[in-house]
Amino acid sequence: GAIAPGVGISLDALVAQTAKLIRVELAAPDSVIGRSTLTAVQSGLLWGFVGQIEGMVRRMTDELGGKAHVIATGGQASMVANLTHVIDDVDPQLTLEGLRLIHLQNSSDGGT
């Protein structure tokens, strides 16, 4: 698998670390090419993540030598999944479920 910062945390960093950019609604603009600051930020965030995901999936399937079952997780997973064909399923709770299972496994063996 791979773990990367999400759309929301990336927007937070962009707003916090720049002097002039303001928080925008996370929505896919009509065009990949932003024609205003608002649509440029939206495009960079959403289409940038789509490009990242598609590139990572392509590299992983090349490395595996076959097809990968891609599950998106996190707060904006559904929004991003609707913009690409490489995501097979969306499970916003996947990370929390994994942590729950790890906790159960660790607590069932006496805490060692």
C-alpha positions in Angstrom: 0.0 0.0 0.0 0.9 3.6 0.1 0.0 6.5 2.5 -0.1 10.1 1.4 -1.5 13.3 2.7 -5.1 13.9 1.8 -6.9 16.7 -0.1 -8.1 18.4 3.1 -4.7 18.5 4.9 -3.1 19.7 1.6 -5.6 22.5 1.4 -4.9 23.4 5.1 -1.1 23.5 4.4 -1.6 25.6 1.3 -3.8 28.2 3.1 -1.5 28.2 6.2 1.7 28.6 4.3 0.8 31.2 1.7 0.0 34.9 2.3 -2.7 35.4 -0.3 -4.5 32.1 -0.8 -7.8 31.6 1.0 -9.7 28.4 1.8 -11.9 27.2 -1.1 -14.7 24.8 -1.4 -13.5 21.3 -2.4 -15.2 20.9 -5.7 -14.0 19.9 -9.1 -13.9 22.9 -11.4 -15.4 22.7 -14.9 -11.9 22.8 -16.4 -8.5 21.4 -15.4 -7.1 24.8 -16.3 -8.1 27.3 -13.6 -9.2 30.6 -14.9 -9.3 32.3 -11.5 -7.5 31.8 -8.2 -10.5 29.8 -6.8 -10.6 27.4 -9.7 -6.8 27.1 -10.0 -6.6 26.0 -6.3 -9.6 23.6 -6.8 -8.0 22.2 -9.9 -4.5 21.8 -8.4 -6.0 20.0 -5.4 -8.5 17.7 -7.0 -6.9 17.0 -10.4 -3.5 16.9 -8.8 -4.6 14.2 -6.5 -6.3 12.3 -9.3 -3.0 12.4 -11.2 -1.1 11.3 -8.2 -3.5 8.3 -7.6 -3.5 7.3 -11.3 0.3 7.4 -11.4 0.7 5.4 -8.2 -1.8 2.8 -9.3 0.0 2.5 -12.7 3.4 2.1 -11.0 2.0 -0.5 -8.5 0.3 -2.6 -11.1 3.5 -2.5 -13.2 5.5 -3.6 -10.1 2.9 -6.4 -9.3 2.7 -7.5 -12.9 -1.1 -7.5 -12.9 -4.1 -5.7 -11.6 -4.5 -4.1 -8.2 -7.8 -3.7 -6.3 -7.7 0.0 -5.3 -9.6 1.1 -2.2 -9.8 4.8 -1.5 -10.2 5.9 2.2 -10.4 9.2 4.0 -12.7 12.1 4.1 -12.6 13.1 0.5 -12.3 9.6 -1.0 -15.7 9.6 -2.6 -15.1 13.0 -4.3 -11.8 11.9 -5.7 -13.0 8.4 -6.7 -15.7 10.0 -8.8 -13.0 11.7 -10.9 -11.0 8.6 -11.9 -11.6 5.1 -13.2 -8.7 3.5 -11.2 -10.5 3.4 -7.8 -12.5 0.2 -7.4 -14.0 0.8 -3.9 -14.4 3.6 -1.4 -14.2 2.8 2.4 -13.9 6.0 4.5 -13.5 3.9 7.6 -10.8 1.5 6.4 -7.9 3.1 8.3 -9.9 3.1 11.6 -11.0 -0.5 11.0 -7.4 -1.5 10.5 -6.4 0.2 13.8 -9.3 -1.6 15.6 -8.1 -4.9 14.3 -4.5 -4.2 15.3 -5.7 -3.2 18.8 -7.8 -6.4 19.1 -4.8 -8.5 18.0 -2.5 -6.8 20.5 -4.9 -7.0 23.4 -5.7 -10.7 22.8 -2.1 -11.8 23.2 -1.7 -10.4 26.7 -0.4 -7.0 25.5 2.9 -8.3 24.4 
